[in-house]
């Protein structure tokens, strides 16, 4: 069983789920965790945050995925001479 580490903390569950989905789409095992009293008090997520966790041995790979520019984004054009 992998050791899980926090990659990022978000204020909203939907933000964390998008990041989890991106990571899983890149082959990285990820999960979200929030202490919201078993979904009885979702507002606690605003205070405590929603964590995105990854396996410790995939942390660097996950950071690279999140820091990479979007695939459809063209690089900045070079200045005209």
N, C-alpha and C positions, 0 to 999 in steps of 0.2 A: 504494500500500500504506500503510495507516494506521500511525502511530506508536503503539505500545502502551505503556500506563502501568499501574502496579500500583494497583488500587483498594483491595483488602484482602488480608491474609494470614491464613490459617487453619492450625490445627494438623492438621486432618484433611481428607482428600480429599473425603469425602462432604459436608462443610460447604461447601467451595468449589464443588462441583458444584451444590448447591441454589441458591447465590447466582448462579452462572452461568446456571442455568435460569430463575430469576426475571428476570434482566436480559434474556435472550434473549426471554422471553415479553413483555417490554415494548418489544421492537424494538431493543435495544442489543446490538451485536456484542460478545461476551465470550469469553474462553478461560481455562483454568487452566494453571498451569505449576508443576512441582515437580521439584527436583533429587533424584531418588531412585535414581540409577544405572540409569535405564531400567527401573524397577519391580523391579529386583533386590533393593533394600533399602528397602522402604516405610517403615521406621522413620526414615529420614533426613527424611521429611516432618515428623515430630514436632520435629526439631531445626531444620530450615531453613524449614519452613512450606510451605504450598501457596498460591500467589498467584492471585488473580483479576485478570485484566488486561482493560482496555477500551481502545478507541481514544481517543486524547487529546482529540479533539474531542467525545467523548460522556461525558467524565468528570463534568461537572456534572450532566448528565441521569441518569447512573448513581447518583450520590450522592443525588439527589432520590428515585429509585425506592427505594433502600435505607432512606432516612430516613422515607418515607411510612408512615403507620399502615396496618395491614392493612385491606382493603376491607370485611371483615365485622365490624370492630371499631367499635362505636358510640362517639361522643365521650363524655367524662366528663360525667355529669349536673351541671347547675349546682346549687350549694348551695340548699337550701330556705330561704326567707325567713321 
